Amino acid sequence: MSSNPHKKALVFFSAGVGDAILLVPLVNDLKKQGYFVTGLFTSSFGCESIFENTQLFDDVKIKKNKLLFVLFSILNFRKYDAVFLNHFSFSKSNLTLAAFLGKDVYTNYKEFTSSQSSPAIHFIDPKPNTHDALQNVFLINSSATLSDLNFNLNYTSQKTALIFQKNT
């Protein structure tokens, strides 16, 4: 059996439904670039439910409590080639745990400070007057434009949705 040739990406979903939808173009762009994409849902708002009948993710992890999240980070040390935190997902603890999970971390958090710097953390400067969905895509594709935004969720059958629920 051959190993997976795809790079692995982890995308944080730590806010509400609106922010989750604004991350869809980032996930689609990652998949377009050949990444195996895992959605990490830590939000108490239950936004993962809007993706249950979709093919958006290759894997889904739901870690609602801090202890499970920390344990997940330790057990998956540097498992991901790239980890993405948009400005809604950013906190010092999320950034620290993202650095455990990924070889490279990308964020567009506006209040990033040098005390949080590391060679593995890449700050992508937000562009003024730019849609949040496009700001998210800039984390992986700096030349993207509004016309590149892909909000397609590729819905699946209910049978596939049951498999999704079992695996989370």
C-alpha positions as CSV (number, residue, x, y, z in Angstrom):
1,M,0.0,0.0,0.0
2,S,1.5,3.4,-1.0
3,S,1.6,6.3,1.4
4,N,-0.7,9.3,0.9
5,P,1.0,11.7,-1.5
6,H,-1.2,14.6,-0.4
7,K,-0.1,17.2,2.0
8,K,-2.3,17.4,5.1
9,A,-4.0,20.7,6.2
10,L,-5.9,21.5,9.3
11,V,-8.4,24.4,9.3
12,F,-9.7,25.8,12.6
13,F,-13.4,26.4,13.0
14,S,-13.6,28.2,16.3
15,A,-16.4,30.8,15.8
16,G,-20.0,30.7,14.6
17,V,-21.8,29.6,11.5
18,G,-21.2,32.8,9.5
19,D,-17.4,32.5,10.0
20,A,-17.5,28.8,9.1
21,I,-19.2,29.6,5.8
22,L,-16.5,32.3,5.1
23,L,-13.9,29.5,5.5
24,V,-15.4,27.3,2.7
25,P,-13.4,29.0,-0.1
26,L,-10.2,28.4,1.8
27,V,-11.0,24.7,2.2
28,N,-11.9,24.5,-1.5
29,D,-8.7,26.2,-2.5
30,L,-6.7,23.8,-0.3
31,K,-8.4,20.8,-1.9
32,K,-7.8,22.3,-5.4
33,Q,-4.1,22.4,-4.5
34,G,-4.1,18.7,-3.5
35,Y,-4.3,19.0,0.3
36,F,-6.1,16.4,2.4
37,V,-8.2,18.8,4.5
38,T,-9.3,18.2,8.1
39,G,-11.8,20.6,9.7
40,L,-11.2,21.1,13.4
41,F,-14.4,22.3,15.1
42,T,-13.9,23.8,18.6
43,S,-16.8,26.2,18.6
44,S,-19.7,25.8,21.0
45,F,-22.1,27.0,18.3
46,G,-22.4,23.7,16.6
47,C,-21.4,25.0,13.2
48,E,-20.1,21.6,12.2
49,S,-23.7,20.5,11.6
50,I,-24.0,22.6,8.5
51,F,-21.3,20.4,6.8
52,E,-22.7,17.0,7.7
53,N,-24.1,16.2,4.3
54,T,-21.2,17.7,2.3
55,Q,-18.0,16.4,0.8
56,L,-16.1,19.5,1.9
57,F,-13.7,17.8,4.3
58,D,-11.6,14.7,4.0
59,D,-11.8,14.4,7.8
60,V,-13.5,16.2,10.7
61,K,-12.4,16.5,14.3
62,I,-14.7,17.9,17.0
63,K,-13.0,19.0,20.2
64,K,-15.4,21.2,22.2
65,N,-13.5,20.9,25.5
66,K,-10.1,22.3,26.2
67,L,-8.7,19.1,27.7
68,L,-9.7,17.1,24.6
69,F,-8.3,19.8,22.4
70,V,-4.9,19.8,24.2
71,L,-4.8,16.0,24.2
72,F,-5.6,16.0,20.4
73,S,-2.7,18.5,19.9
74,I,-0.2,16.4,21.8
75,L,-1.2,13.1,20.1
76,N,-1.1,14.7,16.6
77,F,2.2,16.5,17.1
78,R,3.3,18.0,13.7
79,K,0.9,15.7,11.9
80,Y,-0.2,18.4,9.6
81,D,1.9,20.1,6.9
82,A,-0.1,23.4,7.3
83,V,-2.6,24.7,9.9
84,F,-4.9,27.7,9.2
85,L,-6.3,30.1,11.8
86,N,-8.3,33.0,10.5
87,H,-8.7,36.1,12.7
88,F,-11.9,34.7,14.3
89,S,-10.2,31.5,15.4
90,F,-7.2,33.2,16.8
91,S,-6.3,33.1,20.5
92,K,-2.9,32.6,22.2
93,S,-3.9,29.0,23.2
94,N,-5.2,28.2,19.6
95,L,-1.9,29.6,18.2
96,T,0.2,27.5,20.6
97,L,-1.8,24.3,19.9
98,A,-1.7,25.0,16.2
99,A,2.1,25.2,16.4
100,F,2.0,21.7,18.0
101,L,-0.2,20.4,15.3
102,G,1.5,21.7,12.2
103,K,4.8,22.2,10.6
104,D,3.6,25.6,9.3
105,V,0.9,27.8,10.8
106,Y,-0.8,30.5,8.8
107,T,-2.9,33.3,10.4
108,N,-4.2,36.7,9.5
109,Y,-4.8,37.8,13.0
110,K,-4.4,41.6,13.2
111,E,-2.9,41.8,16.7
112,F,-0.1,39.3,16.1
113,T,3.0,40.2,18.2
114,S,6.6,39.3,18.0
115,S,6.3,37.5,21.3
116,Q,4.1,34.9,19.4
117,S,6.6,34.5,16.6
118,S,8.2,31.3,15.5
119,P,9.7,30.2,12.2
120,A,6.7,27.9,11.9
121,I,4.1,30.7,12.2
122,H,3.4,32.8,9.1
123,F,1.5,36.0,9.5
124,I,-0.4,37.0,6.4
125,D,-1.1,40.7,6.6
126,P,-4.8,41.5,6.0
127,K,-5.6,43.7,3.1
128,P,-7.8,46.7,3.9
129,N,-11.3,46.8,2.5
130,T,-11.2,43.1,1.5
131,H,-14.0,40.6,2.0
132,D,-13.3,38.2,4.9
133,A,-13.7,35.1,2.7
134,L,-11.0,36.4,0.4
135,Q,-8.8,37.3,3.4
136,N,-9.1,33.6,4.4
137,V,-8.0,32.4,0.9
138,F,-5.0,34.7,1.1
139,L,-3.7,32.4,3.8
140,I,-2.8,29.9,1.0
141,N,-3.2,31.9,-2.3
142,S,-2.0,35.5,-2.2
143,S,-3.1,36.2,-5.8
144,A,-6.8,35.1,-5.3
145,T,-9.5,37.5,-6.4
146,L,-13.2,37.7,-5.5
147,S,-14.1,35.7,-8.6
148,D,-11.9,32.8,-7.3
149,L,-14.1,32.3,-4.2
150,N,-15.7,28.9,-4.4
151,F,-18.5,28.3,-1.8
152,N,-19.4,24.9,-3.3
153,L,-20.1,22.3,-0.6
154,N,-20.7,19.3,-2.9
155,Y,-23.6,17.7,-1.0
156,T,-23.6,13.9,-0.5
157,S,-26.2,11.3,0.2
158,Q,-27.7,10.6,3.7
159,K,-25.7,7.3,3.8
160,T,-22.4,9.2,3.5
161,A,-23.7,11.6,6.2
162,L,-24.1,8.7,8.6
163,I,-20.5,7.7,8.0
164,F,-19.5,11.3,8.7
165,Q,-21.3,11.2,12.1
166,K,-19.7,7.9,13.0
167,N,-16.2,9.2,12.4
168,T,-16.5,12.3,14.5
